[in-house]
Amino acid sequence: MAALKDRLRTDLTAAMKARDSLRAGTLRMVLTAVTNAEVAGKQARELSDDDVLGVLTSEAKKRREAAEAFDAGQRPELAQKERDEAAILAEYLPEQLTAEEVRELVTATIDQLGVAGDGMKAMGRVMGALQPQVKGRADGGVVAAEVKKALGA
């Protein structure tokens, strides 16, 4: 049984007792997404903490993207609700890397692999080496953009 999933359930119960409808609704939504991930595919399975973290990361990204879309559509009240939900989800995610930390990781990985002059054909190798280090701690798009910049694309 995943400890993170248990924590989400416990926090949902606490939020319901406290009549915190935003937190309760957000946690319900995440637990539903976890359950959907468990029954997806050919065989139902119990998700590990890493898998649950992946679901949380995905849901947080959806909230950020929805907030941006609502901002673009001149709907600040809906954008704020999405940001509030994202803030609740962020409590369960590992500390996010800063732009500077991502830049340092990218530079170190390129140096370590020795692909500094290889240009874009090294993108896959660099991203492959970086992925385990940044999983759940940085948005993949941000990391990819930084790698492109560092490789001179």
Number of C-alpha atoms within 10 A of each C-alpha: 9 13 11 17 19 13 12 17 17 12 15 21 15 14 17 14 11 11 11 12 13 15 21 21 15 19 22 16 13 22 20 12 16 21 18 13 17 17 13 11 9 6 7 12 12 14 19 15 15 13 16 23 20 16 21 22 23 15 19 22 15 14 21 18 15 17 23 18 15 17 15 11 11 11 13 15 12 16 21 15 15 22 19 18 19 21 15 16 20 15 9 14 15 13 11 15 15 11 13 9 12 22 18 13 19 24 17 13 19 24 12 12 12 12 17 16 11 12 14 18 11 18 18 12 14 24 19 10 15 21 15 10 12 17 16 21 17 20 16 15 9 12 20 18 12 19 26 17 14 17 21 12 10
